[in-house]
Amino acid sequence: MKFAVLVFPGSNCDVDMYHAIKDELGEEVEYVWHDATDLSLFDGILLPGGFSYGDYLRSGAIAQFANVMKEVVKAANEGKPILGVCNGFQILLEAGLLPGAMRRNQNLKFICRPVNLSVENNQTMFTTEYEQGERITIPIAHGEGNYYCDEETLQKLIENNQIVFTYENNPNGSLRDIAGIINERGNVLGMMPHPERAVSELLGSADGLKLFKSIVKNWREAHVTHA
């Protein structure tokens, strides 16, 4: 499986994401600059964290207009797995690939520490390696991770089982403790915690590696022909 790690001006978690895929997962991966106009050679698209375009306006608000985002939308419509982490999640929200918006953390401070999450839906292409309700430890590092949506959208997220991860002890004021959501089709996941920073016990947790293993497993089941 071949992954693209998108790089915007201001991205700073792209190297972490690349390391997770190449060194821990053992899959193909390439950096792709924000002005790229073709993602057809890639099987999965990864939008890493950071401060794209300096987080001017709102986080992710400028990045949504980058050339590569037209290709991300195309890939999403084709059913390819798209993962947005932290700033990547914010970009997916701004681009309309996921519903809702991000606000400043409730305490108005940047928070950087490991947090405990609950796996609310282990039937997605990103979570089949987890147990339903499994408690995992993944680090966060954000100043605008307070997820919000209107009541109608929230009800749809609940009814469609689109809430994938929730915080055990909500660090940022996020609505319904939401840490990660998926689109209705099930191939676009946005989450504030950083699974790419939890792929080895040397990093304090390997719980994030299961997410990437889930993507590869589901992709191979769908695309690899067995003799």
C-alpha positions as CSV (number, residue, x, y, z in Angstrom):
1,M,0.0,0.0,0.0
2,K,1.3,3.4,-0.9
3,F,0.6,6.5,1.2
4,A,1.0,10.2,0.6
5,V,1.9,12.5,3.4
6,L,0.7,16.0,2.4
7,V,3.0,18.9,3.3
8,F,1.7,22.4,3.7
9,P,3.8,25.5,4.6
10,G,3.8,25.2,8.4
11,S,3.3,21.4,8.6
12,N,5.5,20.1,11.4
13,C,4.2,16.5,12.0
14,D,4.9,15.3,8.5
15,V,8.2,13.6,9.5
16,D,6.4,11.8,12.4
17,M,3.8,10.5,10.0
18,Y,6.4,9.4,7.4
19,H,8.3,7.6,10.1
20,A,5.2,5.8,11.4
21,I,4.4,4.5,7.9
22,K,7.9,3.7,6.6
23,D,9.7,2.5,9.7
24,E,7.0,1.1,12.0
25,L,4.3,0.0,9.5
26,G,6.7,-1.0,6.7
27,E,4.7,0.5,3.9
28,E,5.5,2.8,1.0
29,V,5.2,6.5,1.6
30,E,6.1,9.8,0.0
31,Y,5.9,13.4,0.9
32,V,3.6,15.4,-1.4
33,W,3.8,19.2,-1.5
34,H,0.6,21.3,-1.2
35,D,0.8,22.4,-4.9
36,A,0.5,18.8,-6.3
37,T,-2.2,18.3,-8.8
38,D,-2.3,14.5,-8.9
39,L,-2.7,11.9,-6.1
40,S,-3.8,9.0,-8.3
41,L,-0.7,7.0,-7.6
42,F,-1.5,6.8,-3.9
43,D,-3.8,4.4,-2.1
44,G,-4.1,6.4,1.1
45,I,-3.8,10.1,1.9
46,L,-2.5,11.5,5.2
47,L,-2.9,15.1,6.4
48,P,-0.5,15.7,9.3
49,G,-0.5,18.1,12.1
50,G,1.2,21.5,12.4
51,F,0.3,25.1,11.6
52,S,-0.5,25.2,7.9
53,Y,0.0,28.7,6.6
54,G,0.7,29.9,10.1
55,D,-2.9,29.1,11.3
56,Y,-3.9,32.6,10.1
57,L,-7.6,33.2,9.9
58,R,-8.8,29.9,11.4
59,S,-6.7,26.7,11.6
60,G,-6.9,25.0,8.2
61,A,-8.9,27.9,6.6
62,I,-6.2,28.8,4.1
63,A,-5.0,25.2,3.5
64,Q,-8.4,24.2,2.2
65,F,-7.7,26.3,-0.9
66,A,-4.4,24.5,-1.7
67,N,-4.2,22.8,-5.1
68,V,-3.7,19.4,-3.6
69,M,-7.1,19.7,-1.7
70,K,-9.0,19.3,-5.0
71,E,-7.2,15.9,-5.3
72,V,-8.0,15.0,-1.7
73,V,-11.7,15.6,-2.4
74,K,-11.4,13.5,-5.5
75,A,-9.7,10.7,-3.6
76,A,-12.3,10.9,-0.9
77,N,-15.1,10.5,-3.5
78,E,-13.2,7.5,-4.9
79,G,-13.4,5.9,-1.5
80,K,-9.7,6.0,-0.7
81,P,-8.8,6.2,3.0
82,I,-8.1,9.8,4.1
83,L,-6.7,10.5,7.6
84,G,-6.4,14.0,9.0
85,V,-4.6,14.4,12.3
86,C,-4.8,17.6,14.4
87,N,-4.3,20.4,11.8
88,G,-5.1,17.8,9.2
89,F,-8.5,17.3,11.0
90,Q,-9.0,21.0,11.0
91,I,-8.3,21.2,7.2
92,L,-10.8,18.4,6.5
93,L,-13.4,20.3,8.5
94,E,-12.7,23.6,6.6
95,A,-12.8,21.7,3.3
96,G,-16.3,20.3,4.1
97,L,-15.1,16.7,4.0
98,L,-16.2,16.3,7.6
99,P,-19.0,18.2,9.5
100,G,-18.5,20.7,12.3
101,A,-15.8,23.1,13.3
102,M,-12.9,23.6,15.7
103,R,-12.8,26.3,18.4
104,R,-10.1,27.4,20.8
105,N,-9.5,25.0,23.7
106,Q,-11.8,25.8,26.6
107,N,-8.9,26.9,28.8
108,L,-7.5,29.0,25.9
109,K,-4.2,27.3,26.3
110,F,-2.1,25.0,24.1
111,I,-2.3,21.5,25.5
112,C,0.5,18.9,24.9
113,R,0.3,15.6,26.8
114,P,-0.8,11.9,26.5
115,V,-4.6,11.4,26.9
116,N,-6.8,8.3,27.3
117,L,-9.3,7.6,24.5
118,S,-12.2,5.2,24.1
119,V,-12.7,3.5,20.8
120,E,-16.4,4.1,20.1
121,N,-16.6,2.5,16.7
122,N,-14.2,-0.4,15.8
123,Q,-16.1,-1.2,12.6
124,T,-14.4,1.4,10.4
125,M,-11.5,0.9,8.0
126,F,-9.3,2.7,10.5
127,T,-10.3,0.9,13.7
128,T,-10.8,-2.9,13.0
129,E,-7.6,-3.8,14.9
130,Y,-9.1,-2.3,18.1
131,E,-11.7,-3.8,20.4
132,Q,-15.0,-2.0,20.8
133,G,-14.6,0.3,23.8
134,E,-10.9,-0.3,24.0
135,R,-9.0,2.3,26.1
136,I,-6.0,3.6,24.4
137,T,-3.3,6.3,25.1
138,I,-2.5,8.8,22.4
139,P,-0.8,12.2,22.8
140,I,-2.5,15.5,21.9
141,A,-0.8,18.8,21.0
142,H,-3.2,21.5,20.0
143,G,-4.6,24.9,20.9
144,E,-7.8,24.6,18.8
145,G,-9.2,21.2,19.5
146,N,-12.5,22.0,20.9
147,Y,-14.8,20.3,18.4
148,Y,-18.3,21.8,17.9
149,C,-21.3,21.2,15.7
150,D,-25.0,22.1,15.8
151,E,-27.5,19.8,17.4
152,E,-28.8,18.4,14.1
153,T,-25.3,17.5,13.0
154,L,-24.5,15.9,16.4
155,Q,-27.6,13.7,16.1
156,K,-26.5,12.5,12.7
157,L,-23.1,11.7,14.0
158,I,-24.6,9.7,16.8
159,E,-27.2,7.9,14.6
160,N,-24.7,7.0,11.9
161,N,-22.1,5.9,14.5
162,Q,-19.6,8.5,13.1
163,I,-18.1,9.3,16.5
164,V,-15.0,7.1,16.4
165,F,-12.9,8.2,19.4
166,T,-13.9,10.1,22.6
167,Y,-11.8,11.5,25.4
168,E,-11.9,9.8,28.8
169,N,-11.2,13.1,30.5
170,N,-12.1,15.8,28.1
171,P,-9.0,18.1,27.8
172,N,-10.4,20.9,25.6
173,G,-14.1,21.2,26.0
174,S,-15.0,19.2,22.9
175,L,-18.7,18.5,22.4
176,R,-19.7,15.1,23.7
177,D,-16.0,14.4,24.4
178,I,-15.4,13.9,20.7
179,A,-11.8,13.2,19.8
180,G,-12.3,11.9,16.3
181,I,-15.1,11.5,13.7
182,I,-15.6,9.8,10.3
183,N,-17.6,10.8,7.3
184,E,-20.9,9.0,6.4
185,R,-19.2,6.9,3.7
186,G,-16.6,5.8,6.3
187,N,-13.4,6.6,4.5
188,V,-12.4,10.0,5.9
189,L,-11.3,10.2,9.5
190,G,-10.4,13.3,11.4
191,M,-8.9,13.2,14.9
192,M,-7.1,15.6,17.2
193,P,-4.9,13.1,19.0
194,H,-1.7,12.0,17.2
195,P,-1.6,8.3,16.5
196,E,1.7,8.7,14.5
197,R,3.3,9.7,17.8
198,A,2.2,6.5,19.5
199,V,3.6,3.8,17.2
200,S,6.3,2.4,19.6
201,E,6.6,1.7,23.3
202,L,9.8,3.8,23.1
203,L,7.5,6.7,22.5
204,G,5.4,5.9,25.5
205,S,2.6,4.0,23.7
206,A,2.1,1.8,20.6
207,D,-1.6,2.2,20.6
208,G,-1.6,4.4,17.5
209,L,0.0,1.7,15.3
210,K,-3.3,-0.3,15.3
211,L,-4.9,2.5,13.4
212,F,-2.4,2.3,10.6
213,K,-2.5,-1.5,10.6
214,S,-6.3,-1.3,10.3
215,I,-6.0,0.9,7.2
216,V,-3.5,-1.5,5.5
217,K,-5.5,-4.6,6.5
218,N,-8.8,-3.3,5.1
219,W,-7.1,-2.0,1.9
220,R,-5.5,-5.4,1.3
221,E,-8.7,-7.2,1.8
222,A,-10.4,-5.0,-0.7
223,H,-7.6,-4.8,-3.3
224,V,-5.3,-7.8,-3.1
225,T,-6.3,-11.0,-4.9
226,H,-5.4,-14.2,-3.1
227,A,-4.4,-17.2,-5.1
